[in-house]
Amino acid sequence: MVATDQTLTRERPKATLSLSKTARTSLQVFQAIIVFSILAWVSYRGAQAMEYNWQWYRVPRFFYRVIDGEIIWGPLVLGFIETLRLAGVSIIFAVLIGFVTAFARLSNSFAGKWIATFYLEAIRNTPLLVQLFLFYFVLAPIFGMDRFWAGVLCLSFFEGSFASEIIRGGIIGVPKEQYEASDAIGLTPYDKYTKIIIPQSMPLILPPLTGLIISLIKHSAIVSVIAVSELTTAGMNLISETFMAFEIWFIVAGIYLALTVTLSAGVSLFERQLEKGKH
């Protein structure tokens, strides 16, 4: 009887936890349905008040057309590809800038710390739009950059300032004993960080870095103001040609949502694989 009671005691929290998880998931689904229902109702009423003429039947051609058996990609697909290209290059540069700035702040170099601190304060305390104009109208002509690279560098430096704090926090979060053990076995600073410190800091860095990457993808829409032909620019051009504001913006928002949700799910799966690897 004692063993049976102990088994029941152990099983109750699991059952309670499972029920709580199911209830939480159901509540989230219900909340999502309510939010989307309200948005749909507001959009419908707004369009009705404006006597808006819905033209969803015209939407497919904005993705692709088939002419003489050949697929011609539409502006939304081309804009989406440009967004992926813009975001992908910016993410790489932002992470590199983040690592360089983080190590500069952690170093014993007074000049390195001062430059890194100045960069962080300057970027964080000025609007992103102003920074974009500075890159495009001031730096781009000086260095011969086109608008794409002006947008890439602006996004990279802006998001890199936040990436540096995420990376710095992850490195600081590694137990001090790991540093002492690395020094005790005679590892060089390069080997210490590449083989011991950085791999152990990744579980701390990855979750907030995912949020930063998603933020960068959303911020990439701002380069539409300098006419980089990404997704938002493609949507604006289509609206000016077709006057289908509701349909186009719904589609553009849906594409951004699908992209960020897919990325978040992929990183979550990768994190679970890392956790399994530990055990």
C-alpha positions as CSV (number, residue, x, y, z in Angstrom):
1,M,0.0,0.0,0.0
2,V,2.9,2.4,0.8
3,A,4.3,1.8,-2.7
4,T,0.9,2.4,-4.3
5,D,0.4,5.7,-2.4
6,Q,3.9,6.9,-3.4
7,T,3.1,6.1,-7.1
8,L,-0.1,8.0,-6.9
9,T,1.6,10.9,-5.3
10,R,4.2,11.0,-8.0
11,E,1.6,10.7,-10.8
12,R,-0.7,13.5,-9.5
13,P,1.6,16.4,-10.3
14,K,2.1,15.0,-13.9
15,A,-1.6,14.8,-14.5
16,T,-2.2,18.2,-13.0
17,L,0.6,19.6,-15.1
18,S,-0.8,18.1,-18.3
19,L,-4.3,19.4,-17.5
20,S,-2.8,22.9,-16.8
21,K,-0.9,22.8,-20.1
22,T,-4.1,21.8,-22.1
23,A,-6.1,24.5,-20.4
24,R,-3.5,27.1,-21.1
25,T,-3.3,26.0,-24.8
26,S,-7.1,26.1,-25.1
27,L,-7.1,29.6,-23.6
28,Q,-4.5,30.9,-26.0
29,V,-6.4,29.4,-29.0
30,F,-9.6,31.1,-27.7
31,Q,-7.8,34.4,-27.2
32,A,-6.4,34.2,-30.8
33,I,-9.9,33.5,-32.2
34,I,-11.3,36.5,-30.3
35,V,-8.5,38.8,-31.5
36,F,-8.8,37.7,-35.1
37,S,-12.6,38.0,-35.0
38,I,-12.3,41.5,-33.7
39,L,-9.8,42.5,-36.4
40,A,-11.9,40.9,-39.1
41,W,-15.0,42.7,-37.9
42,V,-13.2,46.1,-37.6
43,S,-11.8,45.7,-41.1
44,Y,-15.1,44.7,-42.6
45,R,-16.9,47.6,-40.9
46,G,-14.2,50.0,-42.0
47,A,-14.3,48.8,-45.6
48,Q,-18.1,48.9,-45.5
49,A,-18.1,52.5,-44.3
50,M,-15.7,53.4,-47.1
51,E,-17.8,51.5,-49.6
52,Y,-14.7,49.6,-50.4
53,N,-14.8,47.2,-53.3
54,W,-13.0,43.9,-52.4
55,Q,-11.0,42.4,-55.3
56,W,-9.4,39.3,-53.9
57,Y,-9.8,37.6,-57.3
58,R,-6.9,39.9,-58.6
59,V,-4.5,38.8,-55.8
60,P,-3.0,35.6,-57.4
61,R,-1.4,37.5,-60.2
62,F,0.6,39.5,-57.7
63,F,2.4,36.2,-56.7
64,Y,2.9,34.7,-60.2
65,R,1.5,34.5,-63.7
66,V,1.9,31.8,-66.4
67,I,2.6,33.3,-69.8
68,D,3.3,30.9,-72.7
69,G,4.0,28.1,-70.3
70,E,6.5,30.1,-68.4
71,I,6.1,31.2,-64.7
72,I,6.6,34.9,-64.2
73,W,7.0,35.8,-60.5
74,G,4.9,38.7,-59.3
75,P,6.0,41.7,-57.2
76,L,5.1,40.1,-53.9
77,V,7.3,37.1,-54.5
78,L,10.2,39.3,-55.7
79,G,9.7,41.6,-52.7
80,F,9.7,38.7,-50.3
81,I,12.9,37.3,-51.8
82,E,14.5,40.7,-51.4
83,T,13.3,40.9,-47.8
84,L,15.0,37.5,-47.2
85,R,18.2,38.7,-48.8
86,L,18.2,42.0,-46.9
87,A,17.4,40.4,-43.5
88,G,19.8,37.5,-44.0
89,V,22.8,39.7,-44.8
90,S,21.8,42.1,-42.0
91,I,21.5,39.3,-39.4
92,I,25.0,38.0,-40.2
93,F,26.6,41.5,-39.9
94,A,24.5,42.3,-36.8
95,V,25.8,39.1,-35.0
96,L,29.4,39.9,-36.0
97,I,29.1,43.4,-34.8
98,G,27.5,42.1,-31.6
99,F,30.4,39.8,-30.9
100,V,33.0,42.4,-31.6
101,T,31.3,45.0,-29.4
102,A,30.7,42.5,-26.6
103,F,34.4,41.4,-26.5
104,A,35.5,45.0,-26.7
105,R,33.4,45.8,-23.6
106,L,34.7,42.7,-21.8
107,S,38.4,43.5,-22.7
108,N,40.9,45.3,-20.6
109,S,41.4,47.9,-23.4
110,F,40.3,51.4,-22.4
111,A,40.0,52.5,-26.0
112,G,38.0,49.3,-26.9
113,K,35.6,49.9,-24.0
114,W,35.2,53.6,-24.8
115,I,34.6,53.0,-28.5
116,A,32.1,50.2,-27.8
117,T,30.2,52.3,-25.2
118,F,30.1,55.3,-27.5
119,Y,28.7,53.2,-30.3
120,L,26.0,51.6,-28.1
121,E,24.9,55.0,-26.6
122,A,24.8,56.7,-30.1
123,I,22.8,53.9,-31.7
124,R,20.4,53.3,-28.9
125,N,19.6,57.0,-28.3
126,T,18.8,58.0,-31.9
127,P,15.8,57.0,-33.9
128,L,16.3,54.2,-36.5
129,L,14.7,56.4,-39.2
130,V,17.3,59.1,-38.6
131,Q,20.1,56.6,-38.7
132,L,18.8,55.2,-42.0
133,F,18.8,58.7,-43.5
134,L,22.3,59.3,-42.3
135,F,23.5,56.0,-43.9
136,Y,21.7,56.7,-47.2
137,F,22.2,60.4,-47.7
138,V,25.6,60.9,-45.9
139,L,27.6,57.7,-45.8
140,A,26.4,56.0,-49.0
141,P,27.6,58.7,-51.3
142,I,30.9,58.9,-49.5
143,F,31.6,55.2,-49.8
144,G,29.8,54.6,-53.1
145,M,27.1,52.3,-51.6
146,D,23.8,51.6,-53.2
147,R,20.5,51.8,-51.3
148,F,20.5,48.1,-50.5
149,W,23.8,48.2,-48.7
150,A,22.9,51.4,-47.0
151,G,19.8,49.6,-45.6
152,V,21.8,46.5,-44.7
153,L,24.5,48.5,-42.7
154,C,21.9,50.6,-41.0
155,L,19.9,47.6,-39.8
156,S,23.1,45.7,-38.9
157,F,24.5,48.5,-36.7
158,F,21.1,49.1,-35.1
159,E,20.4,45.5,-34.2
160,G,24.1,44.8,-33.5
161,S,23.9,47.2,-30.5
162,F,21.3,45.0,-28.9
163,A,23.0,41.8,-30.0
164,S,26.2,42.9,-28.2
165,E,24.4,43.1,-24.8
166,I,22.7,39.7,-25.4
167,I,26.1,38.1,-26.3
168,R,27.9,39.9,-23.4
169,G,25.2,38.7,-20.9
170,G,25.5,35.1,-22.2
171,I,29.3,35.2,-21.8
172,I,29.1,36.7,-18.3
173,G,26.5,34.0,-17.4
174,V,29.0,31.1,-17.9
175,P,30.2,30.0,-14.4
176,K,33.5,31.5,-13.2
177,E,34.8,28.0,-12.6
178,Q,34.9,27.4,-16.4
179,Y,37.2,30.3,-16.9
180,E,39.4,29.1,-14.0
181,A,39.5,25.6,-15.4
182,S,40.4,26.9,-18.9
183,D,43.3,28.9,-17.5
184,A,44.4,26.0,-15.3
185,I,44.9,23.7,-18.3
186,G,46.8,26.4,-20.2
187,L,44.3,27.2,-23.0
188,T,45.0,30.3,-25.0
189,P,42.4,33.0,-24.9
190,Y,41.2,32.1,-28.4
191,D,40.8,28.4,-27.5
192,K,39.2,29.2,-24.1
193,Y,36.5,31.2,-25.8
194,T,35.9,29.2,-28.9
195,K,36.0,25.7,-27.3
196,I,34.7,26.4,-23.7
197,I,33.0,29.7,-23.1
198,I,31.1,30.5,-26.3
199,P,29.6,27.0,-26.7
200,Q,28.4,27.0,-23.1
201,S,27.0,30.5,-23.5
202,M,24.9,29.6,-26.5
203,P,21.8,28.3,-24.5
204,L,21.8,31.7,-22.8
205,I,22.3,33.7,-26.0
206,L,20.0,31.9,-28.5
207,P,16.5,32.6,-27.1
208,P,16.9,36.4,-26.9
209,L,18.9,36.4,-30.1
210,T,15.9,34.8,-31.8
211,G,13.7,37.7,-30.7
212,L,16.3,40.1,-32.0
213,I,16.3,38.4,-35.4
214,I,12.5,38.5,-35.6
215,S,12.7,42.2,-34.7
216,L,15.3,42.8,-37.5
217,I,12.9,41.2,-40.0
218,K,10.1,43.5,-38.9
219,H,12.4,46.5,-38.9
220,S,13.5,45.7,-42.4
221,A,10.3,47.2,-43.7
222,I,11.7,50.7,-42.8
223,V,14.0,50.6,-45.8
224,S,11.0,51.1,-48.0
225,V,11.5,54.8,-47.3
226,I,14.7,54.7,-49.4
227,A,13.0,52.7,-52.1
228,V,14.7,49.3,-51.5
229,S,12.5,46.9,-53.4
230,E,11.6,44.6,-50.5
231,L,8.2,43.3,-49.5
232,T,6.7,46.5,-48.0
233,T,7.9,48.6,-51.0
234,A,6.3,46.0,-53.3
235,G,3.0,46.3,-51.4
236,M,3.1,50.1,-51.5
237,N,3.7,50.1,-55.3
238,L,0.8,47.6,-55.8
239,I,-1.5,49.8,-53.8
240,S,-0.6,52.9,-55.8
241,E,-1.4,51.0,-59.0
242,T,-4.5,49.0,-58.0
243,F,-5.9,50.9,-55.0
244,M,-6.4,47.5,-53.2
245,A,-5.2,48.8,-49.9
246,F,-7.0,46.3,-47.6
247,E,-6.1,43.1,-49.6
248,I,-2.4,44.1,-50.2
249,W,-1.7,45.1,-46.6
250,F,-3.5,41.9,-45.2
251,I,-1.3,39.8,-47.5
252,V,1.9,41.6,-46.6
253,A,1.2,41.4,-42.9
254,G,0.4,37.7,-43.3
255,I,3.7,37.0,-45.1
256,Y,5.7,38.8,-42.4
257,L,3.7,36.8,-39.7
258,A,4.3,33.5,-41.5
259,L,8.1,34.2,-41.8
260,T,8.6,35.2,-38.2
261,V,6.5,32.4,-36.8
262,T,8.3,29.8,-39.0
263,L,11.7,31.2,-37.8
264,S,10.6,31.1,-34.2
265,A,9.4,27.5,-34.5
266,G,12.7,26.5,-36.2
267,V,14.8,28.0,-33.5
268,S,12.6,26.4,-30.7
269,L,13.2,23.0,-32.4
270,F,16.9,23.7,-32.5
271,E,16.9,24.6,-28.8
272,R,15.2,21.4,-27.9
273,Q,17.8,19.5,-29.9
274,L,20.5,21.3,-27.9
275,E,18.8,20.3,-24.6
276,K,18.6,16.7,-25.7
277,G,22.2,16.8,-26.6
278,K,23.1,17.8,-23.1
279,H,21.3,14.7,-21.7
